[in-house]
Amino acid sequence: MSKTLIFGNSGAGKSTLAKAMSEYQGVGHLDLDTVAWLPSSPPERMPINESMEKITSFLNKNTHWVIEGCYADLISQVTPHADKIVFLNLPTSVCVDNAKARPWEPHKYESKEAQDANLDMLLDWIKDYDNRTDTFSRVSHQRLFDNFDGENIMVTTNEESKALQERP
């Protein structure tokens, strides 16, 4: 069992890998999407200190866990508690294909139709991963990976990710 952080671009397979890892390890799972946003329209980021209160509550309830998301600002505050990180550093084109094929995510969208209505915006967001320098960018994720002192795994293909999902 471990304390694992998974991060990467949208569509990289973070949720799929995190769910599989948490199930086979029997540990808690936190999707940072559930603590990063205020319940507002248009979407607005929750203040970091409020997100961190929710993350700290999760950490206090779970001795071993998997936390996943694309938020380098939140992940960087959790890395001192982690013993392993997984950077899903897939090509942007693969992330686009994955996003087009993703099943409905009921914890994020009220219906499959609502999710599909957001797809064009999501695809544009994914394609901009290498151009951004914000907390959601490849450069921010690479910095997290490079500066982590524990076990770090870089995944560059869907096949590598699938192998991690199937690891006993």
C-alpha positions in Angstrom: 0.0 0.0 0.0 1.2 3.5 -0.7 0.3 7.2 -0.8 0.2 7.9 -4.5 -0.3 11.1 -6.5 -1.3 10.8 -10.2 -1.2 13.8 -12.5 -1.2 14.8 -16.1 -3.2 16.4 -18.9 -6.9 16.1 -19.2 -7.7 12.8 -21.0 -4.5 11.2 -19.9 -6.3 8.5 -17.9 -5.8 9.8 -14.3 -9.2 8.8 -13.1 -9.1 5.4 -14.7 -5.7 4.6 -13.2 -6.5 6.0 -9.8 -9.7 4.0 -9.5 -7.9 0.8 -10.5 -5.0 1.4 -8.1 -7.3 2.3 -5.2 -9.4 -0.8 -5.8 -6.6 -3.3 -6.0 -4.8 -1.7 -3.0 -8.0 -1.2 -1.0 -7.1 2.5 -0.3 -8.9 5.8 -0.4 -9.3 7.7 -3.7 -9.6 11.5 -4.1 -10.3 13.1 -7.5 -9.1 16.7 -7.1 -11.9 17.9 -9.4 -14.2 17.3 -6.5 -12.4 19.8 -4.2 -11.0 22.3 -6.7 -14.2 24.1 -7.9 -16.9 26.1 -6.4 -20.5 25.0 -7.3 -21.0 28.0 -9.6 -21.7 28.7 -13.3 -19.5 29.6 -15.0 -17.0 27.4 -13.1 -14.8 29.1 -10.7 -11.8 27.7 -8.7 -12.3 27.3 -5.0 -9.7 29.3 -3.0 -6.7 27.0 -2.5 -7.0 27.2 1.3 -10.6 25.8 1.1 -9.5 23.1 -1.3 -6.6 22.2 1.1 -9.0 21.9 4.0 -10.9 19.3 2.1 -7.7 17.5 1.1 -6.4 17.6 4.7 -9.7 16.0 5.9 -9.3 13.2 3.3 -5.6 12.7 4.4 -6.7 12.5 8.0 -9.3 9.8 7.2 -7.0 7.7 5.0 -3.6 6.3 6.0 -3.0 5.1 2.4 -4.5 6.7 -0.6 -4.5 7.6 -4.3 -5.0 11.3 -5.2 -5.4 12.4 -8.8 -5.8 15.6 -10.8 -4.2 18.1 -13.0 -3.8 20.8 -10.3 0.0 21.3 -9.8 -0.8 24.0 -7.2 -2.8 21.5 -5.0 -0.6 18.5 -5.8 2.6 20.4 -4.7 1.1 20.9 -1.3 0.4 17.1 -0.9 3.8 15.8 -2.2 5.3 15.9 1.3 2.7 13.3 2.3 3.2 11.1 -0.8 5.7 8.2 -1.3 5.0 7.8 -5.0 4.0 9.9 -7.9 2.8 8.9 -11.4 3.1 11.5 -14.2 0.8 10.5 -17.1 2.9 12.3 -19.7 1.1 11.1 -22.8 1.2 12.9 -26.1 -1.5 15.5 -26.5 -3.0 13.6 -29.5 -3.5 10.5 -27.3 -5.2 12.6 -24.6 -7.6 14.0 -27.3 -8.5 10.5 -28.5 -9.0 9.3 -24.9 -11.2 12.3 -24.1 -13.4 11.5 -27.1 -13.8 7.9 -25.9 -14.3 8.6 -22.2 -17.4 7.2 -20.5 -19.8 9.5 -18.7 -18.3 10.9 -15.4 -21.4 11.3 -13.2 -19.3 13.0 -10.4 -18.5 15.8 -12.9 -21.6 16.0 -15.1 -25.3 15.7 -14.5 -25.7 13.6 -17.7 -23.7 12.2 -20.6 -25.3 14.8 -22.8 -24.0 17.6 -20.5 -20.5 16.0 -20.7 -20.7 15.7 -24.5 -21.8 19.4 -24.7 -18.5 20.3 -23.0 -16.3 18.2 -25.3 -15.2 20.8 -27.8 -14.0 23.1 -25.0 -12.3 20.2 -23.3 -10.5 19.2 -26.5 -9.2 22.8 -27.0 -8.0 22.7 -23.4 -6.2 19.4 -23.9 -4.5 20.7 -27.1 -3.2 23.8 -25.3 -1.3 21.7 -22.6 2.1 22.4 -24.1 1.5 26.1 -24.6 0.2 26.9 -21.1 2.5 27.7 -18.2 -0.2 27.6 -15.5 -0.9 25.0 -12.8 -2.5 22.7 -15.5 0.5 22.7 -17.9 3.0 20.1 -18.9 5.8 22.4 -17.6 4.2 22.5 -14.2 3.7 18.8 -14.1 7.3 18.1 -15.3 8.5 20.4 -12.4 6.5 18.3 -9.9 8.0 15.1 -11.3 11.6 16.5 -11.3 11.4 17.8 -7.8 9.9 14.7 -6.1 12.2 12.8 -3.8 10.2 9.5 -3.6 9.4 6.9 -6.1 8.4 8.5 -9.4 6.9 6.8 -12.5 6.5 8.5 -15.9 3.9 6.9 -18.2 4.0 7.9 -21.8 1.6 5.4 -23.4 -1.9 4.1 -22.8 -0.3 0.6 -22.7 2.0 1.6 -19.8 -1.0 3.0 -17.9 -3.0 -0.2 -18.5 -0.1 -2.2 -17.1 -0.1 -0.1 -14.0 -3.9 -0.7 -13.7 -3.4 -4.4 -13.8 -0.5 -4.6 -11.4 -1.4 -6.7 -8.3 
